[in-house]
Amino acid sequence: MILCQHKLSRSNRDKLQQFVAITGASDKNALQALKASDWQLEAAFDVFYSQPQPRSNDPYSDMILAEGISVLCSDLQVEPQDIVTLVLSWHMNAATACEFSKEEFFGGLQALGVDSIGKLQEKLSFMRSELKDEQKFHEIYNFAFGWAKEKGQKSLALDTAIGMWQLLFAEREWPLVNHWCDFLQDRHNKAISKDTWAQLLEFARTVDPALSNYDAEGAWPYLIDEFVEYLYDKSVVEK
Amino acid sequence: MNLMTQSKESDSYLDTGDDASSSIKASTRDPSMLSELIAKRSFRASQNLSNQTSTVLKQRPAFNLASKVDEAAIPGERFLGILMLESKKLMNLKAPNTLIYRSRLSEERVNRIKPRGSRNWGQSPISSIYRFFFLGFDYCNCSDSGPSSSPAAMSNQKKRNFQIEAFKHRVVVDPKYADKTWQILERAIHQIYNQDASGLSFEELYRNAYNMVLHKFGEKLYTGFIATMTGHLKEKARLIEAAQGGAFLEELNKKWNEHNKALEMIRDILMYMDRTYIESTKKPHVHPMGLSLWRDNVVHSPKIHTRLLNTLLDLVYKERTGEVIDRGLVRNVTKMFMDLGESVYQDDFEKPFLEASSEFYKVESQEFIESCDCGDYLKKAEKRLTEEIDRVGHYLDAKSEDKITSVVEREMIANHMQRLVHMENSGLVNMLLNDKYEDLGRMYSLFRRVTNGLATVRDVMTLHLREMGKQLVTDPEKSKDPVEFVQRLLDERDKYDKIISTAFGNDKTFQNASNSSFEYFINLNTRSPEFISLFVDDKLRKGLKGIADVDVEVILDKVMMLFRYLQEKDVFEKYYKQHLAKRLLSGKTVSDDAEKSLIVKLKTECGYQFTSKLEGMFTDMKTSEDTMRGFYGSHPELSEGPTLTVQVLTTGSWPTQPAVPCNLPAEVSVLCEKFRSYYLGTHTGRRLSWQTNMGTADIKAVFGKGQKHELNVSTFQMCVLMLFNNSDRLSYKEIEQATEIPAPELKRCLQSLACVKGKNVIKKEPMSKDIGEDDLFVVNDKFTSKFYKVKIGTVVAQKETEPEKQETRQRVEEDRKPQIEAAIVRIMKSRKILDHNNIIAEVTKQLQPRFLANPTEIKKRIESLIERDFLERDNTDRKLYRYLA
């Protein structure tokens, strides 16, 4: 599931898949084992086989985790990487991607006025339409940062951020999104701060793609300033 | 003279009274005395006087006193009487309450006004002349009542029981009276104009004019006088027109003087008309009328008007081209214009004069600028300017000075300003280059007179200074030797200081321009801070030897001037710290006082923070001395063998260079260990690391033929040399292995041991300037030196090498980050909410004394602070930052 895997680096993602393929464990358990062994496959096998997690101590016992979410997705007949799952998470006010706590899940359903899978499925088109609403898109966009970032981290890993941007700006046209992602991988290659995340939407919203109304003194994060320089350098935009 | 005329006046009034009304009889008067008085009174007296020197002035009091009768300038009662008579006539004796009262004039007062010169007065009792009865009137309805309301009259009004019948008196007016009287006056005016006034009686004429007005012939008198005068002036104009060439002005001036004299006499005769008739009809007074008649009939007469102007302008032109003219004459004529009124002066003379001047100077300045260089031109312009001011003083109105100087300024300076300043080979730049203080001073004093003049000079100077400075600091050839580089800067500064103080009158704006230019170009070279520090280093190492304290201060002050221009003072601090450390550790400081004095200067300039570490270095030096004494005190056995002097440096105060470890010779490392244990024994919880790259060593050496020398070398060099105690021949690789000195350092130290002529204690094979990895080294047995002590310096490029520079740069940048953040937090803490541009501006301002903060860097720091939850962006306005407490 894409949304879940964004927070893992590519190599870790491969390891996870390998682990699941070999042990047949659930994504959740595989993840736990791998994390516990610091992403060393061999050690993870040891962890997994020697001490299977006692169910009673599981802090995730009353949570819907990756496995459950994929079931949920198939019941709703949506792809897990569909952006509508982000909107759903937003309604649930979920703290982290790929996870719903019981409270979040129930609260969200109550707010949506939904008590069956059928009704939730009916709500999906409404949720999709919400993305077209400027104000709600803004909220969802800002929500996405906290939702997608790794727990305990202040900033969002670049890979995840780029994936999220691709997804989000597919909903809301911004012609420079690919240049932006290229630029980040090319020149920056570091995690994205919350401020930069939030300001990028402002930038996409207020500055036209030809940068005619871009103000160098306009308090944009320096990363955006550098992006503008990059666009000029690459002659993507005429000065 | 005055008293004489007083008496005349008084008599004439009495007589007037007799003739006009015959109501008062001066019965006791002696007829012979009267005739004598009248004779004295005649015009001849005054005319004779007037023919003497300064006539006009002396004549005046006589007439003036007469004119002041009404104003009671002469003792009261007598004139009261006259006025009463006048009023009686004027009022046609309408007043019913006529009283008679006795004059209260005391004898004393009569005596006081008694004329000194008239002996005849004595023949009859003086008092009786005046002790006649006065008529008193109720003046309430009389407009001319001034002096009459005396207390006596007022008090008498109450005593109505004294009332008696008024005099019955009829005035018969001769029907031809007016014509007759006017003829007398007209004749008199003719006579006055013909300068034949000696036979005229002022008293008679005055009386006639007075009577005419009194009998309501004022209009006739007024128009008659105008017509007569006009006639005369027309005649004069004709005469003036007839004058040829140079005589023209003189004639005009002569006629003008005549007219003035005549006009004054006529005015005096017509005084009464002036005061009553003209006053009530609001017509122009006699004198102004006379002047405007002159203006209209003479000055504005078509044949004179332009001729006069051209003559004057021609004279001025002649004088400008070097001829001598009669300035007095011109002065009189311009004075005439002024007398005719300021507008006449301006319209008929000043304006055309200014235009002609403008034209003249336009042509002349064009000539000059084509033929002269800038300095000569300015000299000429200055001369012209003083000439014009001189001219105004001699024969023009003082108010013209500003106007004519502004014409000269405009034509000679303002219009050619750019060309002058930029004149090739002699313009401002040339003057600056060749220190032409006089020319520069002249340019300053002339250009300051015109708008934008100084700004032009200043701009060109600034431009030149910047261009020159830019070349100076960016020329790689010139920045080879840092000391010379800075010396050049200092020289330039001295030069411009002198120019500004001697030629530009210490003008603040010029000082500012020069300062900003220096600031501009000094910072163009990023190495300026390093070079200035090196310059100070050089001075403090050797340059100040044998120089008096006062001069040391002067040099240090100058260095501080340059320091002030630096934008990156923190970079200077970095280098200064390094250089100071080297000075202190190698004991090369010439004067502790000079060192401390500079620290104090830096402290006053940049505050405590800036120098605290530098001061810490001095403290460390002092403490180390004590420590060493303690160490040797506790280890008496160490008095034999090598001596170790350790300076314990506080981390942070000193420039930290990564400690380069090297293998010390065994003898030394034993000692070091001993010191370490001693020091750590007395100071717990400290860590010592040896800064081998900073030490020096004195070693005794014996060469091939027994030459003994003491070599002063660096720690690394010592390590290398000590190796040769055990072997004669070592390869580069062997040395590197044995000492573990990092390659660049080792190469440098080998170079200084083997390749410096006169100090090559070891020989290198092959012989070459640079050290190769395959070189072999042997002791130079043939080493000789005149001196017993030989100092082997390290071949240190005094300037930093490129990578070192980069490193320092990076360290500086790194050090700036916390300072920028601290500034942001300080500002935000007090302001709570601030928008982006303001915060950038404030941070820049706050850090200005230390360095010029890069806006991008500030931005990055802000973002970092946002990430760390010190700040947040405002939800609605993304340009606003909020401080999160």
Interface residues (C-beta under 8 A of the other chain):
Chain A: K154 S155 S193 K194 D195 T196 A198 Q199 E202 E217 G218 A219 P221 Y222 D225
Chain B: D835 H836 N837 T856 K859 K860 E863 I866 E867 R873 R878 K879
